[in-house]
Amino acid sequence: MNRISELIHLDNHAVAIYREKTIPDDAAVPHGHCTIPGLLVKCATRGVKCASDSEHSPCHGSKSGFGFGGISSRHRTSCSLSVVPEEMQAGSRHQGSGQSLFADQEIALLQIDPIKDYGDGTDVIVFQDLDEALSENRDIEVVVFLTDPVRMSSLVQLAGYSKRTPGPAAVMPYGHACQQIYAIPRAEGESDDPHAVVGMTDMYARRFVKGYQMSVAVPYNLFERMLADAEKSFLMKEKYQENLRRCLDRGQATREQDE
């Protein structure tokens, strides 16, 4: 187990995301409209290598989120996400007020414009247990942790441990779940000031994870920094580990009581 997972007592598999030309023979291929359960969740919970091409990722969001060509029409997407004025609804494809996640199309565009477009739909995205991917020297682009708020707190703090620029170590941008675990953190890796990306705020995709789970996705260069920092960080302090275990035990007891 990689040292970060060990120190935060991760109870599932950290996931490495990288690209290949074709689907590996030993990879499971997702079925269904949303590929979050067949890629991220399956790999994180069972350690199964999973992969998909554009054909097996039918959701339009995944074309952007998983680097299969990006957002096809930002105008149409922003309209779908917004409250559609009544005078524009008649005769349009939006019978109603869209998803109404944003007050108007201009606001929606401001939120989706920073999401970069990647790929042309001719390659494959692979999700693999992080330790396996490291041992095989894969060209990892993003590392994802599917975890609870306690471990998430440790990961976000570790991301900021040696950060020498002002501002937060983690961001929680708007996006589909697939954008939050790949396209957005991949873009962070191209920055001189990479951030961890907290995700799973997409209500559609939340049906596939446990109620307390969130994702923390980091570009690989940030993961390397966090890994180098781990041994000298607060995670090595006995008092911190004591508090961490206490919080984890309390969270587990609460979940068992709720069940």
DRENROLUM-945860 format. One record per residue: residue number from 1; z, y, x of N, C-alpha, C in turn. Coordinates in pm, whole numbers, plus 50000, padded with zeros to 5 digits. Last residue first. Layout:
<atoms>
ATOM; k; n_Z; n_Y; n_X; ca_Z; ca_Y; ca_X; c_Z; c_Y; c_X
ATOM; NUM; Z; Y; X; Z; Y; X; Z; Y; X
...
</atoms>
This chain:
<atoms>
ATOM; k; n_Z; n_Y; n_X; ca_Z; ca_Y; ca_X; c_Z; c_Y; c_X
ATOM; 259; 51003; 50256; 47264; 50927; 50139; 47220; 51008; 50049; 47126
ATOM; 258; 51206; 50429; 47331; 51107; 50474; 47233; 51027; 50355; 47178
ATOM; 257; 51333; 50279; 47528; 51405; 50311; 47405; 51308; 50351; 47294
ATOM; 256; 51139; 50277; 47723; 51180; 50150; 47664; 51254; 50172; 47532
ATOM; 255; 51132; 50551; 47785; 51013; 50486; 47730; 51048; 50353; 47663
ATOM; 254; 51391; 50585; 47888; 51349; 50659; 47769; 51229; 50593; 47703
ATOM; 253; 51382; 50423; 48113; 51476; 50392; 48007; 51438; 50461; 47877
ATOM; 252; 51189; 50559; 48262; 51163; 50423; 48218; 51254; 50385; 48103
ATOM; 251; 51322; 50801; 48311; 51198; 50800; 48236; 51165; 50663; 48182
ATOM; 250; 51535; 50707; 48463; 51561; 50773; 48336; 51436; 50773; 48249
ATOM; 249; 51400; 50612; 48687; 51480; 50520; 48605; 51507; 50578; 48467
ATOM; 248; 51288; 50851; 48781; 51201; 50741; 48739; 51275; 50643; 48650
ATOM; 247; 51521; 50993; 48845; 51429; 51045; 48742; 51336; 50936; 48691
ATOM; 246; 51621; 50827; 49046; 51701; 50854; 48927; 51612; 50904; 48813
ATOM; 245; 51420; 50840; 49237; 51450; 50712; 49172; 51530; 50732; 49044
ATOM; 244; 51442; 51115; 49302; 51317; 51059; 49250; 51343; 50928; 49176
ATOM; 243; 51698; 51135; 49407; 51665; 51207; 49284; 51538; 51151; 49219
ATOM; 242; 51660; 50972; 49634; 51764; 50940; 49536; 51734; 51007; 49402
ATOM; 241; 51463; 51111; 49767; 51434; 50977; 49718; 51537; 50933; 49613
ATOM; 240; 51609; 51341; 49833; 51493; 51350; 49745; 51461; 51214; 49685
ATOM; 239; 51804; 51234; 50003; 51846; 51301; 49879; 51729; 51310; 49782
ATOM; 238; 51649; 51140; 50217; 51726; 51046; 50135; 51765; 51107; 50001
ATOM; 237; 51323; 51245; 50281; 51463; 51283; 50270; 51536; 51189; 50173
ATOM; 236; 51059; 51196; 50275; 51138; 51114; 50366; 51287; 51145; 50357
ATOM; 235; 50951; 51386; 50114; 50951; 51248; 50064; 51034; 51155; 50152
ATOM; 234; 50940; 51621; 50254; 51056; 51598; 50170; 51065; 51455; 50119
ATOM; 233; 50756; 51500; 50546; 50783; 51585; 50430; 50915; 51552; 50364
ATOM; 232; 50655; 51342; 50736; 50743; 51450; 50782; 50788; 51539; 50668
ATOM; 231; 50491; 51163; 50606; 50598; 51110; 50692; 50696; 51217; 50739
ATOM; 230; 50299; 51330; 50472; 50398; 51250; 50399; 50517; 51210; 50486
ATOM; 229; 50095; 51456; 50610; 50220; 51529; 50585; 50332; 51440; 50536
ATOM; 228; 49888; 51273; 50606; 49944; 51312; 50736; 50079; 51382; 50720
ATOM; 227; 49843; 51272; 50332; 49885; 51149; 50399; 49948; 51180; 50534
ATOM; 226; 49756; 51533; 50291; 49878; 51487; 50225; 49933; 51361; 50294
ATOM; 225; 49517; 51522; 50437; 49623; 51616; 50475; 49757; 51572; 50416
ATOM; 224; 49379; 51330; 50289; 49408; 51306; 50430; 49520; 51398; 50479
ATOM; 223; 49357; 51465; 50043; 49434; 51341; 50052; 49472; 51312; 50197
ATOM; 222; 49182; 51668; 50119; 49320; 51702; 50083; 49408; 51578; 50088
ATOM; 221; 48953; 51516; 50162; 49009; 51593; 50273; 49151; 51638; 50244
ATOM; 220; 48905; 51406; 49906; 48952; 51319; 50014; 49009; 51398; 50132
ATOM; 219; 49054; 51584; 49631; 48941; 51555; 49720; 48992; 51484; 49844
ATOM; 218; 49257; 51430; 49383; 49249; 51516; 49501; 49124; 51482; 49581
ATOM; 217; 49399; 51417; 49065; 49284; 51385; 49148; 49275; 51484; 49263
ATOM; 216; 49615; 51284; 48853; 49617; 51380; 48963; 49505; 51337; 49057
ATOM; 215; 49654; 51241; 48502; 49583; 51210; 48627; 49605; 51322; 48727
ATOM; 214; 49931; 51118; 48311; 49836; 51222; 48346; 49763; 51176; 48471
ATOM; 213; 50115; 50944; 48059; 50033; 50945; 48179; 49942; 51067; 48188
ATOM; 212; 50259; 50906; 47830; 50323; 50986; 47935; 50233; 51003; 48059
ATOM; 211; 50106; 50742; 47667; 50141; 50876; 47621; 50199; 50965; 47729
ATOM; 210; 49845; 50577; 47850; 49977; 50580; 47789; 50019; 50724; 47763
ATOM; 209; 49496; 50612; 47760; 49607; 50607; 47856; 49739; 50611; 47781
ATOM; 208; 49311; 50643; 47563; 49296; 50526; 47650; 49406; 50515; 47756
ATOM; 207; 49345; 50875; 47431; 49370; 50753; 47354; 49367; 50629; 47443
ATOM; 206; 49256; 51074; 47597; 49398; 51041; 47603; 49430; 50914; 47523
ATOM; 205; 48994; 51137; 47546; 49020; 51033; 47647; 49167; 50992; 47650
ATOM; 204; 49029; 51339; 47353; 48951; 51218; 47321; 48988; 51105; 47418
ATOM; 203; 49170; 51538; 47486; 49237; 51463; 47380; 49160; 51337; 47341
ATOM; 202; 49205; 51602; 47813; 49098; 51577; 47716; 49154; 51486; 47607
ATOM; 201; 49383; 51602; 48008; 49414; 51693; 47897; 49307; 51683; 47788
ATOM; 200; 49350; 51465; 48241; 49380; 51388; 48121; 49433; 51479; 48010
ATOM; 199; 49475; 51632; 48539; 49383; 51608; 48429; 49440; 51517; 48322
ATOM; 198; 49503; 51841; 48813; 49577; 51767; 48711; 49488; 51754; 48588
ATOM; 197; 49388; 51840; 49131; 49345; 51868; 48994; 49423; 51779; 48898
ATOM; 196; 49471; 52011; 49431; 49483; 51893; 49348; 49447; 51933; 49205
ATOM; 195; 49237; 52217; 49610; 49351; 52198; 49521; 49352; 52058; 49463
ATOM; 194; 49129; 52360; 49923; 49120; 52259; 49817; 49250; 52244; 49738
ATOM; 193; 49001; 52595; 50063; 49136; 52590; 50008; 49140; 52489; 49893
ATOM; 192; 48741; 52584; 50123; 48832; 52598; 50236; 48977; 52589; 50192
ATOM; 191; 48570; 52335; 49921; 48636; 52465; 49940; 48720; 52465; 50068
ATOM; 190; 48489; 52088; 49866; 48392; 52173; 49935; 48448; 52311; 49966
ATOM; 189; 48687; 51979; 49714; 48673; 51932; 49851; 48574; 52012; 49933
ATOM; 188; 48637; 52086; 49468; 48751; 52138; 49543; 48742; 52097; 49690
ATOM; 187; 48429; 51919; 49388; 48398; 52058; 49424; 48513; 52121; 49502
ATOM; 186; 48583; 51693; 49333; 48481; 51688; 49437; 48444; 51828; 49483
ATOM; 185; 48741; 51785; 49118; 48803; 51765; 49250; 48701; 51749; 49362
ATOM; 184; 48519; 51802; 48926; 48599; 51919; 48964; 48671; 51898; 49097
ATOM; 183; 48409; 51539; 48914; 48325; 51655; 48946; 48408; 51774; 48995
ATOM; 182; 48659; 51363; 48872; 48555; 51352; 48976; 48485; 51484; 49007
ATOM; 181; 48854; 51415; 48687; 48886; 51315; 48790; 48776; 51301; 48895
ATOM; 180; 48750; 51609; 48520; 48878; 51636; 48586; 48911; 51536; 48695
ATOM; 179; 48526; 51486; 48418; 48509; 51602; 48505; 48637; 51631; 48584
ATOM; 178; 48647; 51291; 48260; 48566; 51249; 48374; 48540; 51365; 48470
ATOM; 177; 48773; 51448; 48064; 48855; 51368; 48157; 48775; 51328; 48280
ATOM; 176; 48623; 51774; 48052; 48635; 51637; 48004; 48715; 51559; 48107
ATOM; 175; 48825; 52069; 48109; 48715; 51978; 48139; 48732; 51848; 48064
ATOM; 174; 49010; 52340; 48244; 48949; 52275; 48129; 48841; 52179; 48179
ATOM; 173; 49237; 52274; 48521; 49124; 52341; 48456; 49080; 52268; 48331
ATOM; 172; 49496; 52302; 48672; 49473; 52221; 48553; 49360; 52286; 48473
ATOM; 171; 49575; 52273; 49022; 49518; 52347; 48909; 49500; 52249; 48793
ATOM; 170; 49803; 52302; 49297; 49733; 52223; 49196; 49683; 52314; 49085
ATOM; 169; 49916; 52488; 49452; 49859; 52373; 49522; 49778; 52287; 49426
ATOM; 168; 49863; 52842; 49384; 49913; 52708; 49352; 49845; 52600; 49435
ATOM; 167; 49893; 53101; 49641; 49847; 53042; 49516; 49893; 52899; 49499
ATOM; 166; 49789; 53151; 49985; 49867; 53180; 49865; 49810; 53111; 49743
ATOM; 165; 49779; 52899; 50241; 49712; 53004; 50165; 49794; 53029; 50039
ATOM; 164; 49859; 52673; 50370; 49886; 52802; 50433; 49808; 52916; 50367
ATOM; 163; 50018; 52379; 50289; 49915; 52473; 50243; 49948; 52613; 50294
ATOM; 162; 50187; 52172; 50333; 50139; 52245; 50451; 50027; 52343; 50416
ATOM; 161; 50261; 52111; 50060; 50357; 52104; 50171; 50312; 52185; 50292
ATOM; 160; 50108; 52088; 49833; 50141; 52223; 49879; 50226; 52226; 50005
ATOM; 159; 50094; 51819; 49790; 49968; 51892; 49809; 49992; 52033; 49862
ATOM; 158; 50361; 51767; 49735; 50305; 51723; 49863; 50174; 51794; 49893
ATOM; 157; 50375; 51869; 49476; 50454; 51931; 49582; 50401; 51893; 49719
ATOM; 156; 50205; 51689; 49347; 50170; 51831; 49350; 50247; 51904; 49459
ATOM; 155; 50352; 51451; 49383; 50217; 51465; 49437; 50175; 51612; 49449
ATOM; 154; 50590; 51504; 49244; 50593; 51476; 49388; 50457; 51497; 49452
ATOM; 153; 50490; 51534; 48985; 50561; 51645; 49048; 50566; 51627; 49199
ATOM; 152; 50391; 51278; 48939; 50299; 51390; 48944; 50363; 51509; 49013
ATOM; 151; 50627; 51138; 48912; 50546; 51116; 49033; 50442; 51227; 49049
ATOM; 150; 50698; 51258; 48661; 50789; 51256; 48777; 50709; 51240; 48906
ATOM; 149; 50489; 51224; 48474; 50523; 51358; 48521; 50614; 51360; 48644
ATOM; 148; 50290; 50934; 48586; 50381; 51003; 48496; 50419; 51140; 48553
ATOM; 147; 49938; 50867; 48660; 50083; 50854; 48674; 50160; 50942; 48576
ATOM; 146; 49686; 50785; 48858; 49716; 50788; 48714; 49864; 50763; 48700
ATOM; 145; 49529; 50947; 49116; 49654; 50881; 49078; 49670; 50896; 48927
ATOM; 144; 49235; 50934; 49307; 49297; 50962; 49177; 49424; 50879; 49161
ATOM; 143; 49034; 51087; 49547; 49141; 50989; 49523; 49214; 51031; 49396
ATOM; 142; 48691; 51125; 49635; 48806; 51168; 49555; 48905; 51053; 49546
ATOM; 141; 48519; 51013; 49827; 48507; 51155; 49792; 48632; 51208; 49722
ATOM; 140; 48480; 50780; 50087; 48556; 50823; 49971; 48542; 50974; 49950
ATOM; 139; 48300; 50566; 50201; 48283; 50712; 50211; 48348; 50776; 50088
ATOM; 138; 48503; 50295; 50323; 48413; 50356; 50225; 48410; 50507; 50242
ATOM; 137; 48635; 50111; 50491; 48576; 50235; 50544; 48471; 50295; 50450
ATOM; 136; 48779; 49905; 50396; 48635; 49882; 50406; 48560; 50006; 50455
ATOM; 135; 49030; 50013; 50378; 49011; 49902; 50472; 48863; 49872; 50494
ATOM; 134; 48986; 50198; 50172; 49020; 50244; 50307; 48993; 50135; 50410
ATOM; 133; 48943; 50026; 49958; 48836; 50116; 50000; 48861; 50169; 50141
ATOM; 132; 49196; 49904; 49940; 49077; 49824; 49970; 48964; 49912; 50022
ATOM; 131; 49351; 50125; 49875; 49378; 50053; 49999; 49260; 49965; 50039
ATOM; 130; 49243; 50205; 49624; 49237; 50292; 49741; 49255; 50215; 49872
ATOM; 129; 49029; 50016; 49426; 49165; 50028; 49477; 49160; 50103; 49611
ATOM; 128; 48748; 50206; 49311; 48805; 50092; 49382; 48948; 50120; 49422
ATOM; 127; 48462; 50296; 49146; 48606; 50312; 49144; 48667; 50187; 49207
ATOM; 126; 48149; 50450; 49200; 48234; 50333; 49218; 48380; 50374; 49219
ATOM; 125; 47839; 50543; 49062; 47974; 50584; 49096; 48063; 50460; 49098
ATOM; 124; 47501; 50544; 49177; 47611; 50475; 49110; 47744; 50535; 49154
ATOM; 123; 47188; 50721; 49117; 47279; 50640; 49198; 47395; 50589; 49113
ATOM; 122; 47036; 50883; 48958; 46968; 50768; 49019; 47061; 50682; 49105
ATOM; 121; 47120; 51124; 48851; 47125; 51005; 48766; 47063; 50881; 48826
ATOM; 120; 47138; 51325; 49025; 47019; 51325; 48940; 47011; 51199; 48854
ATOM; 119; 47420; 51530; 49139; 47339; 51412; 49121; 47218; 51431; 49032
ATOM; 118; 47623; 51776; 48975; 47599; 51685; 49086; 47503; 51575; 49044
ATOM; 117; 47729; 52102; 48899; 47641; 51991; 48866; 47616; 51908; 48991
ATOM; 116; 48065; 52230; 48868; 47939; 52213; 48939; 47860; 52092; 48888
ATOM; 115; 48225; 52444; 48665; 48207; 52300; 48685; 48069; 52278; 48745
ATOM; 114; 48235; 52717; 48604; 48274; 52674; 48740; 48252; 52525; 48768
ATOM; 113; 48150; 52721; 48327; 48060; 52766; 48434; 48104; 52721; 48574
ATOM; 112; 48347; 52658; 48145; 48263; 52549; 48195; 48172; 52591; 48310
ATOM; 111; 48480; 52902; 48095; 48556; 52785; 48136; 48469; 52675; 48197
ATOM; 110; 48285; 53080; 48016; 48368; 53116; 48130; 48444; 52995; 48185
ATOM; 109; 48194; 52948; 47788; 48109; 52956; 47906; 48188; 52991; 48031
ATOM; 108; 48408; 52997; 47613; 48376; 52860; 47654; 48291; 52859; 47781
ATOM; 107; 48384; 53274; 47579; 48503; 53219; 47645; 48476; 53078; 47695
ATOM; 106; 48139; 53281; 47445; 48154; 53351; 47573; 48274; 53297; 47650
ATOM; 105; 48186; 53150; 47204; 48101; 53087; 47304; 48116; 53152; 47441
ATOM; 104; 48535; 53168; 47107; 48393; 53201; 47094; 48317; 53142; 47212
ATOM; 103; 48776; 53033; 47125; 48758; 53129; 47017; 48612; 53168; 46998
ATOM; 102; 48763; 52679; 47180; 48764; 52816; 47231; 48726; 52911; 47118
ATOM; 101; 48760; 52455; 47029; 48855; 52457; 47141; 48867; 52597; 47201
ATOM; 100; 48593; 52394; 46814; 48690; 52504; 46801; 48797; 52503; 46910
ATOM; 99; 48388; 52224; 46784; 48518; 52165; 46817; 48631; 52268; 46810
ATOM; 98; 48216; 52373; 46501; 48221; 52313; 46633; 48355; 52246; 46658
ATOM; 97; 48259; 52432; 46229; 48295; 52530; 46331; 48304; 52469; 46469
ATOM; 96; 47976; 52326; 46038; 48120; 52346; 46056; 48142; 52438; 46172
ATOM; 95; 47728; 52187; 46165; 47773; 52200; 46027; 47925; 52207; 46027
ATOM; 94; 47528; 52256; 46397; 47673; 52266; 46385; 47711; 52292; 46240
ATOM; 93; 47262; 52272; 46395; 47316; 52138; 46414; 47468; 52138; 46399
ATOM; 92; 47183; 52511; 46128; 47199; 52469; 46267; 47255; 52328; 46274
ATOM; 91; 47176; 52594; 45867; 47051; 52551; 45927; 47062; 52509; 46072
ATOM; 90; 47458; 52789; 45908; 47352; 52748; 45815; 47225; 52714; 45890
ATOM; 89; 47610; 52897; 46118; 47619; 52756; 46086; 47505; 52707; 45999
ATOM; 88; 47610; 53164; 46158; 47527; 53086; 46249; 47524; 52939; 46211
ATOM; 87; 47790; 53270; 45983; 47651; 53311; 45965; 47556; 53232; 46055
ATOM; 86; 48032; 53167; 46081; 47975; 53112; 45958; 47827; 53148; 45943
ATOM; 85; 48051; 53103; 46433; 48055; 53197; 46320; 47981; 53140; 46199
ATOM; 84; 48221; 52836; 46569; 48086; 52884; 46538; 48094; 52979; 46418
ATOM; 83; 48438; 52801; 46828; 48432; 52836; 46686; 48296; 52897; 46660
ATOM; 82; 48304; 52574; 47079; 48357; 52700; 47027; 48364; 52703; 46875
ATOM; 81; 48172; 52362; 47184; 48315; 52372; 47213; 48382; 52486; 47137
ATOM; 80; 47907; 52403; 47116; 47977; 52288; 47059; 48128; 52299; 47076
ATOM; 79; 47851; 52622; 47280; 47847; 52638; 47134; 47925; 52526; 47067
ATOM; 78; 47863; 52506; 47528; 47959; 52611; 47496; 47964; 52635; 47346
ATOM; 77; 47645; 52328; 47508; 47781; 52278; 47526; 47884; 52381; 47487
ATOM; 76; 47428; 52503; 47486; 47458; 52412; 47376; 47601; 52360; 47385
ATOM; 75; 47453; 52632; 47737; 47453; 52709; 47612; 47492; 52619; 47496
ATOM; 74; 47429; 52430; 47919; 47558; 52498; 47910; 47566; 52583; 47783
ATOM; 73; 47285; 52135; 47911; 47265; 52267; 47853; 47401; 52334; 47837
ATOM; 72; 47370; 51929; 48086; 47227; 51946; 48055; 47198; 52084; 47999
ATOM; 71; 47572; 51918; 48360; 47570; 51963; 48220; 47426; 51999; 48184
ATOM; 70; 47473; 51646; 48584; 47538; 51770; 48545; 47528; 51800; 48397
ATOM; 69; 47380; 51412; 48698; 47285; 51517; 48664; 47345; 51646; 48616
ATOM; 68; 47597; 51244; 48730; 47470; 51187; 48690; 47373; 51294; 48641
ATOM; 67; 47873; 51283; 48795; 47765; 51316; 48888; 47633; 51250; 48858
ATOM; 66; 48067; 51246; 48607; 48050; 51142; 48707; 47928; 51163; 48795
ATOM; 65; 48054; 51478; 48446; 48180; 51438; 48507; 48166; 51340; 48619
ATOM; 64; 47785; 51492; 48354; 47842; 51595; 48439; 47961; 51541; 48517
ATOM; 63; 47764; 51256; 48224; 47650; 51298; 48304; 47693; 51408; 48401
ATOM; 62; 47991; 51243; 48068; 47992; 51168; 48194; 47872; 51204; 48282
ATOM; 61; 47924; 51384; 47839; 48019; 51443; 47934; 48016; 51374; 48068
ATOM; 60; 47766; 51210; 47696; 47701; 51324; 47761; 47793; 51390; 47863
ATOM; 59; 47805; 50862; 47737; 47866; 50988; 47694; 47803; 51105; 47769
ATOM; 58; 47693; 50638; 47864; 47617; 50707; 47760; 47675; 50840; 47716
ATOM; 57; 47670; 50484; 48127; 47760; 50595; 48096; 47694; 50682; 47990
ATOM; 56; 47479; 50308; 48197; 47602; 50252; 48142; 47709; 50358; 48118
ATOM; 55; 47287; 50479; 48303; 47254; 50399; 48185; 47379; 50344; 48118
ATOM; 54; 47404; 50578; 48536; 47385; 50668; 48422; 47359; 50589; 48294
ATOM; 53; 47633; 50321; 48644; 47519; 50409; 48664; 47504; 50493; 48538
ATOM; 52; 47953; 50223; 48769; 47863; 50255; 48658; 47746; 50339; 48709
ATOM; 51; 48221; 49998; 48851; 48111; 50087; 48886; 48021; 50111; 48766
ATOM; 50; 48530; 49883; 48985; 48445; 49912; 48870; 48336; 50009; 48913
ATOM; 49; 48763; 49653; 49101; 48655; 49743; 49139; 48562; 49759; 49019
ATOM; 48; 49090; 49642; 48969; 48954; 49587; 48965; 48854; 49693; 49011
ATOM; 47; 49356; 49701; 48937; 49303; 49697; 49073; 49162; 49644; 49082
ATOM; 46; 49467; 49741; 48690; 49445; 49604; 48733; 49391; 49591; 48875
ATOM; 45; 49505; 50017; 48656; 49604; 49924; 48602; 49590; 49784; 48658
ATOM; 44; 49288; 50142; 48788; 49426; 50184; 48814; 49528; 50081; 48770
ATOM; 43; 49062; 50011; 48679; 49088; 50006; 48822; 49234; 50040; 48853
ATOM; 42; 49088; 50074; 48408; 49081; 49934; 48451; 49113; 49920; 48599
ATOM; 41; 49084; 50356; 48414; 49202; 50284; 48364; 49202; 50139; 48412
ATOM; 40; 48825; 50423; 48533; 48954; 50466; 48587; 49069; 50377; 48544
ATOM; 39; 48642; 50234; 48373; 48636; 50272; 48514; 48775; 50305; 48567
ATOM; 38; 48690; 50186; 48107; 48623; 50083; 48184; 48610; 50113; 48332
ATOM; 37; 48809; 50422; 48009; 48884; 50296; 48011; 48822; 50190; 48100
ATOM; 36; 48591; 50612; 48065; 48724; 50626; 48123; 48802; 50494; 48122
ATOM; 35; 48355; 50596; 47928; 48370; 50508; 48043; 48505; 50524; 48114
ATOM; 34; 48279; 50583; 47588; 48358; 50650; 47691; 48383; 50554; 47807
ATOM; 33; 48118; 50378; 47459; 48075; 50517; 47474; 48147; 50589; 47588
ATOM; 32; 48075; 50051; 47613; 48127; 50146; 47517; 48088; 50288; 47551
ATOM; 31; 48162; 49908; 47928; 48087; 49901; 47803; 48151; 50000; 47706
ATOM; 30; 48135; 49910; 48290; 48197; 49945; 48162; 48102; 49927; 48044
ATOM; 29; 48133; 49643; 48517; 48055; 49753; 48460; 48110; 49785; 48321
ATOM; 28; 48296; 49546; 48814; 48288; 49537; 48668; 48216; 49662; 48617
ATOM; 27; 48153; 49434; 49122; 48211; 49541; 49040; 48193; 49512; 48891
ATOM; 26; 48024; 49275; 49304; 48162; 49239; 49267; 48230; 49342; 49179
ATOM; 25; 47779; 49391; 49354; 47781; 49264; 49285; 47921; 49227; 49234
ATOM; 24; 47761; 49747; 49292; 47802; 49632; 49374; 47811; 49504; 49292
ATOM; 23; 47479; 49920; 49183; 47608; 49866; 49141; 47644; 49746; 49227
ATOM; 22; 47335; 50126; 49445; 47326; 50032; 49334; 47466; 49980; 49300
ATOM; 21; 47421; 50326; 49617; 47284; 50332; 49566; 47267; 50242; 49444
ATOM; 20; 47746; 50477; 49554; 47658; 50376; 49615; 47519; 50390; 49555
ATOM; 19; 48034; 50686; 49605; 47903; 50660; 49547; 47828; 50552; 49626
ATOM; 18; 48384; 50678; 49510; 48275; 50704; 49602; 48144; 50663; 49536
ATOM; 17; 48727; 50701; 49468; 48596; 50716; 49404; 48493; 50751; 49511
ATOM; 16; 49022; 50506; 49461; 48923; 50578; 49542; 48792; 50585; 49466
ATOM; 15; 49336; 50515; 49309; 49194; 50483; 49294; 49109; 50571; 49385
ATOM; 14; 49643; 50339; 49320; 49570; 50462; 49348; 49423; 50426; 49358
ATOM; 13; 49766; 50123; 49072; 49678; 50136; 49189; 49625; 50278; 49202
ATOM; 12; 50113; 50153; 48982; 49978; 50101; 48958; 49895; 50126; 49084
ATOM; 11; 50351; 50272; 49042; 50357; 50144; 48973; 50220; 50093; 48930
ATOM; 10; 50468; 50429; 49333; 50361; 50419; 49234; 50359; 50280; 49174
ATOM; 9; 50671; 50548; 49488; 50697; 50427; 49410; 50594; 50411; 49297
ATOM; 8; 50617; 50741; 49664; 50642; 50788; 49527; 50665; 50669; 49432
ATOM; 7; 50580; 50587; 49893; 50690; 50684; 49891; 50717; 50740; 49752
ATOM; 6; 50352; 50434; 49831; 50480; 50370; 49860; 50595; 50467; 49843
ATOM; 5; 50154; 50626; 49803; 50189; 50541; 49689; 50325; 50476; 49709
ATOM; 4; 50157; 50717; 50071; 50191; 50807; 49961; 50233; 50726; 49839
ATOM; 3; 50077; 50493; 50225; 50211; 50548; 50239; 50250; 50641; 50124
ATOM; 2; 49915; 50221; 50055; 49912; 50344; 50133; 50047; 50413; 50124
ATOM; 1; 50000; 49880; 50085; 50000; 50000; 50000; 50000; 50125; 50088
</atoms>
